[in-house]
Amino acid sequence: MPGTLVVFDRDPGICCLLSVAVETLAAIAWTTDESEALRAICQLKPDMLLLGAAMPHVEWRGLFQAARAKAGACQIIGIAAPEHLSAVRRFAEFGVDGMFWRTTEMGQILRRASATLSFTASARLPWEAHNRHVDRALTYLAVHFIGRVTLQDVARTVGVSVSHLAHVFAAAAGMSVKEYVVRLKVELAKRLLVASRSTLEALADECGFYDASHLSRAFRQHVGCWPGEFRGQFVREREISHMADGVLEARLVMS
């Protein structure tokens, strides 16, 4: 049975990276609201809770206590930038299970999530092979995937040749950098489709697609249905289950 991962972070990049990396291992809920995060912890009892240290004005002690009380075996992982050292110290005080730097350790986060959420020890875990060039590429993509990213851009940032990056990335991800970027954009579109009533044209621009047609084609290829069908299915399921209205429910769509 798939596990559950709750991401409390204002940056959609880490949620999208995780969605692609552990899609067969977990359902992922993403929220930027503290009360929604608490509700997700209580209702879902996640296997892993990822907390962005950059979230402002958060009562971190309460989140940690809720996670320990409601989801006892939950792995609590923090993600921070160097400027968030005060939050890192608080996380250590509250008993965080792991702390990773947003600027360098995206690959390590994916490996930690894969190991925590995998229930088949004999199976090859996604991203289990460590490669510092792939890790740097993932860190770059988490921030820039909404833009017009090219393999050349990523290779230049990582500091390796285009051919070398293409080889090591495909070996780790099972797909090219270009395809991975599209997958990240689609993951963001999935969440925005059910979290807002924006038009496809607006969503295409927000997710980095050329236009609504480009979004629709990529969405159907990777999800198996058109964006409008995906949004409609979620609305019907929410009505049938009598779920309360709210942003969190919209983000608990199947990853």
Long-range contacts (C-beta under 8 A, 24 or more apart in sequence): 1-119, 2-26, 2-27, 2-117, 3-27, 3-46, 3-47, 3-48, 3-116, 3-117, 3-119, 4-28, 4-29, 4-44, 4-45, 4-46, 4-47, 4-48, 5-29, 5-46, 5-47, 5-48, 5-49, 5-50, 5-113, 5-117, 6-30, 6-31, 6-37, 6-40, 6-41, 6-44, 6-46, 6-48, 6-49, 6-50, 7-31, 7-50, 7-52, 8-32, 8-34, 8-37, 8-49, 8-50, 8-51, 8-52, 8-55, 8-63, 9-50, 9-51, 9-52, 9-54, 9-55, 9-79, 10-52, 10-54, 10-55, 11-52, 11-54, 11-102, 11-142, 11-143, 12-188, 12-191, 13-141, 13-142, 13-143, 13-145, 13-184, 14-50, 14-52, 14-79, 14-102, 14-106, 14-109, 14-142, 15-187, 15-191, 16-142, 16-145, 16-184, 16-187, 16-188, 17-106, 17-109, 17-110, 17-138, 17-141, 17-142, 17-184, 18-50, 18-109, 18-110, 18-113, 19-187, 19-255, 20-180, 20-183, 20-184, 20-187, 21-110, 21-113, 21-114, 21-126, 21-127, 22-110, 22-113, 22-114, 22-117, 22-126, 23-255, 25-113, 25-114, 25-117, 25-118, 25-119, 25-126, 26-113, 26-117, 26-255, 27-252, 27-254, 27-255, 28-255, 29-248, 29-251, 29-252, 30-191, 30-251, 31-247, 31-248, 31-251, 33-247, 33-248, 34-58, 34-59, 34-63, 36-246, 36-247, 36-248, 37-63, 38-62, 38-63, 38-66, 39-248, 40-248, 40-252, 41-66, 41-67, 41-70, 41-71, 41-74, 42-66, 42-70, 44-71, 44-252, 45-70, 45-71, 45-74, 46-71, 46-74, 47-71, 47-73, 47-74, 47-75, 47-116, 47-117, 48-74, 48-75, 48-76, 48-77, 48-113, 48-116, 48-117, 49-74, 49-75, 49-76, 49-77, 50-77, 50-78, 50-79, 50-109, 50-113, 51-76, 51-77, 51-78, 51-79, 51-91, 51-96, 52-78, 52-79, 52-80, 52-102, 53-78, 53-79, 53-80, 53-81, 53-84, 53-87, 53-88, 53-91, 54-80, 54-81, 54-84, 54-87, 54-102, 60-87, 60-90, 60-91, 60-94, 61-90, 61-94, 64-94, 64-95, 64-96, 68-95, 75-112, 75-116, 77-109, 77-112, 77-113, 79-109, 102-139, 102-142, 103-139, 104-135, 104-136, 104-139, 105-135, 105-139, 106-135, 106-138, 106-139, 106-142, 107-131, 107-134, 107-135, 107-138, 107-139, 108-135, 110-138, 127-172, 127-173, 129-171, 129-172, 131-168, 131-171, 131-172, 133-158, 133-159, 133-160, 133-164, 133-165, 133-168, 133-169, 134-168, 134-169, 134-172, 134-173, 137-165, 137-169, 137-177, 141-177, 141-180, 141-181, 141-184, 145-181, 145-184, 145-185, 145-208, 146-185, 146-188, 146-206, 146-207, 146-208, 147-208, 148-208, 149-177, 149-181, 150-178, 151-176, 151-177, 151-178, 182-218, 182-222, 183-222, 185-209, 185-215, 185-218, 186-218, 186-219, 186-222, 186-223, 187-255, 189-215, 189-219, 189-227, 190-219, 190-223, 190-230, 190-253, 190-255, 191-250, 191-251, 191-253, 193-227, 193-230, 193-231, 193-234, 194-230, 194-231, 194-234, 194-235, 194-250, 194-251, 194-253, 195-247, 195-250, 195-251, 200-227, 200-228, 203-227
